Amino acid sequence: MGISVTVRKAVYDENDQLAIAINEELAALGLLTVNVLGGAGAGKTSSLIRLIENLADVRTRVIEGDIESDIDTQKLRSLGVEAYQINTGGDCHLNAPMMRAILPKLDLSGGGALFIENIGNLVCPAEFVIGEDIKLLVCSVPEGADKPYKYPTIFARASAVLLNKTDLLPYVPFDLDYFKTGLRALNPDAPLFLVSSLKNEGFAAPAAWMRELLSTRTK
Amino acid sequence: MLPPLEPWMHEASAAEAVVRMACAAAAEHSVAGKIPRVIRIRLVVGESMGYMEESLAFYVRSLGKDSVVEGAVVETRFEKATFRCGSCGTLYERKRFSFACPSCGGEGSLVSTGSKLYIDSIELEE
């Protein structure tokens, strides 16, 4: 029998403290910081592009998180979006130290929004705060309506949910009520926006929601 | 010696933090400059976090090698996500693929997310 020592400390405490400091710095610059989450292939990048198009008068920039490649960053840059790449080299999520390392490379002047597209994954990215004000969760119709039941943490922590690829609703079995019931049980308040990035439909509403949040950030 | 910061998957990230924190907590209880060995680590893990007990223990064993954590037993207590029924008020744990109330079938809402992850205590060698 040894000596028992109480620790009672969150395992990600070090990360969380750094994230709080990063958030305070970004807020002081008048920025709204958005952690964009979602599974691989949900349409995080294409939704971001549509959202940014709908926020044309707002200064925006994107940090792209990927295990490998800069395909999304190149795509965003080709559309004139200011984009920066983090490659995690295997890590399945972004964390606060990665944010701390990349932020000095960004031009953060002029306020507006900083989007961070996290690694495509519904598990680990939910657990790491990286300095964001809000978490925007991108889901898509082909992933299936059971996702809130299978990945409750990310749905419980989302500030808003985009359901993308709604143009596929006539062709793919997707029980929207089942999806909504699961989401509401976990998260009664997060707005749900039905969108199609392919058809460019439904993005005015999430853009208006973001505009309202941005107005609280304007210096 | 603390393990280096390397890219790892899911449980490994948590285990790495657990090893670092347990090493640091043990160091705070050094006796005559000697850091005591950690023989047990008690974790509290929310079931919604998607952590496997054996996987956490495996990575703690692996990452704890050559440190004061080497050989420590990892005990994991899982905390369930709980819901309360909006219709009848029953407090319940979810079933798979449903958040519905087991008593009346009503729609529940989340009371406790079951997404905690912390070291409750450690046990040090005397």
Chai-1 contact restraints between the chains, C-beta under 6 A:
chainA,res_idxA,chainB,res_idxB,connection_type,confidence,min_distance_angstrom,max_distance_angstrom,comment,restraint_id
A,G2,B,I39,contact,1.0,0.0,6.0,A-B,restraint_1
A,G2,B,E123,contact,1.0,0.0,6.0,A-B,restraint_2
A,G2,B,L124,contact,1.0,0.0,6.0,A-B,restraint_3
A,G2,B,E125,contact,1.0,0.0,6.0,A-B,restraint_4
A,G2,B,E126,contact,1.0,0.0,6.0,A-B,restraint_5
A,I3,B,L124,contact,1.0,0.0,6.0,A-B,restraint_6
A,I3,B,E126,contact,1.0,0.0,6.0,A-B,restraint_7
A,S4,B,S121,contact,1.0,0.0,6.0,A-B,restraint_8
A,S4,B,E123,contact,1.0,0.0,6.0,A-B,restraint_9
A,V5,B,I122,contact,1.0,0.0,6.0,A-B,restraint_10
A,V5,B,L124,contact,1.0,0.0,6.0,A-B,restraint_11
A,T6,B,S121,contact,1.0,0.0,6.0,A-B,restraint_12
A,V7,B,A25,contact,1.0,0.0,6.0,A-B,restraint_13
A,V7,B,I119,contact,1.0,0.0,6.0,A-B,restraint_14
A,V7,B,S121,contact,1.0,0.0,6.0,A-B,restraint_15
A,V7,B,I122,contact,1.0,0.0,6.0,A-B,restraint_16
A,K9,B,Y118,contact,1.0,0.0,6.0,A-B,restraint_17
A,K9,B,I119,contact,1.0,0.0,6.0,A-B,restraint_18
A,A10,B,Y118,contact,1.0,0.0,6.0,A-B,restraint_19
A,V11,B,A14,contact,1.0,0.0,6.0,A-B,restraint_20
A,V11,B,A17,contact,1.0,0.0,6.0,A-B,restraint_21
A,V11,B,V18,contact,1.0,0.0,6.0,A-B,restraint_22
A,V11,B,L117,contact,1.0,0.0,6.0,A-B,restraint_23
A,V11,B,Y118,contact,1.0,0.0,6.0,A-B,restraint_24
A,G89,B,P7,contact,1.0,0.0,6.0,A-B,restraint_25
A,G90,B,P7,contact,1.0,0.0,6.0,A-B,restraint_26
A,D91,B,P7,contact,1.0,0.0,6.0,A-B,restraint_27
A,C92,B,M9,contact,1.0,0.0,6.0,A-B,restraint_28
A,V123,B,G50,contact,1.0,0.0,6.0,A-B,restraint_29
A,C124,B,H10,contact,1.0,0.0,6.0,A-B,restraint_30
A,Y149,B,F97,contact,1.0,0.0,6.0,A-B,restraint_31
A,P152,B,S48,contact,1.0,0.0,6.0,A-B,restraint_32
A,T153,B,S48,contact,1.0,0.0,6.0,A-B,restraint_33
A,T153,B,S115,contact,1.0,0.0,6.0,A-B,restraint_34
A,A156,B,L110,contact,1.0,0.0,6.0,A-B,restraint_35
A,A156,B,T113,contact,1.0,0.0,6.0,A-B,restraint_36
A,A185,B,F99,contact,1.0,0.0,6.0,A-B,restraint_37
A,A185,B,G108,contact,1.0,0.0,6.0,A-B,restraint_38
A,A185,B,S109,contact,1.0,0.0,6.0,A-B,restraint_39
A,L186,B,L110,contact,1.0,0.0,6.0,A-B,restraint_40
A,P188,B,S109,contact,1.0,0.0,6.0,A-B,restraint_41
